[in-house]
């Protein structure tokens, strides 16, 4: 199994803190997404982490991110250790291993990222065996960058300077695999790429698409939204986007919608706290089921390219099994509302690895879509044959 979460780590030989390490996730390359018909590219550097080695202490940490094209800087951003402490503290405080694993693209969390036991730093000073991170640094440029250079400067407890650097490539992703829409008919679909999508800042699902069925007025349910069956998309067929083999199936989840809906007389703030507590409890118990609900993952291979499509929030009663070959357009499930989903819809994503929660996200271009019509910067109407 290819592990996209094991990032290359490096220090600069000869510097006083030779054990200090810099890790990026993903570590192989980044994807610059071209905004359709708008003449710009957006890019997110998902995860940058700095670790202090055995017996070390790092302070005054500054991370510099340079977007490059042909060796020339397009944009530069500086992140201080105080900013990193805020980012790192926010992630650590969730207490949910699945969130950490997804952020660093490793099933083993920080230990998998660095290849050794590592904990989160508790302040802007990085103690031995600890790490600070900066996450979701977003850039928008005219013209596509071809590299990102990450440089780190810091000082040891004795005041000695520390320098770390890493440069990785940037490219548009063009797959040899031809994907079709996983739903047929007219749907609302999240616009891609788009920095306003909540998926863009989650490394494993950065380029995910959501599909909602709506009526002529743009409403996605009728009557009472407490009933999943009142959502127009509920129960619609979900189709394999390309030929492949099923490699994972999660089934048997049924949404407790009453827990996700504000109760009569309940204050909005109280409802928010209650729902958040309920969701976090589920995440702690079983992260994949809490996040995606019923799920199908399909492996695709064409012209030496291997990718994996995932279909989440499905209705219980998955009709396919692990090891089953499926054809493009074959039914593999039905739209549901399971997992972290208050509204019935299909979550669809493509990844470089088989685990949709810790593998690098890949943009997907869907064939067979007629006349996409933008509603705003977040959603558009598509019709798939």
Secondary structure, DSSP 8 states (H G I E B T S, - for coil): ---TT---EE--TTSS-TT-EEEEES-SEEE-EE-TTTS-EEEEEEEEEEE--TT-EEEEEEEEEEEEETTEEEEEEEEEHHHHHHHHHHHHHH--HHHHHHHHT-TTHHHHHHTS--EE-SSSSEETTEEEEEEEEEEEESS---EEEEEEEEEETT--EEEEEEEEEEE----SS-EE-SS-EEEEEE-SS-TTSGGGGSGGGTT-EEEE---TTS-SB-S-TTSGGGBTTTT-EEE-SSSEEEEEEE------GGGGS--TT--HHHHHHHHHHHHHHHHHH-HHHHHHSEEEEEEEEETTEEEEEEEEEE-S-----TT-EE-TT-EEEEBB--SS-SS-BEEEEEESSS-TTTS-EE---EESEEEEEE-SSSEEEEEE-
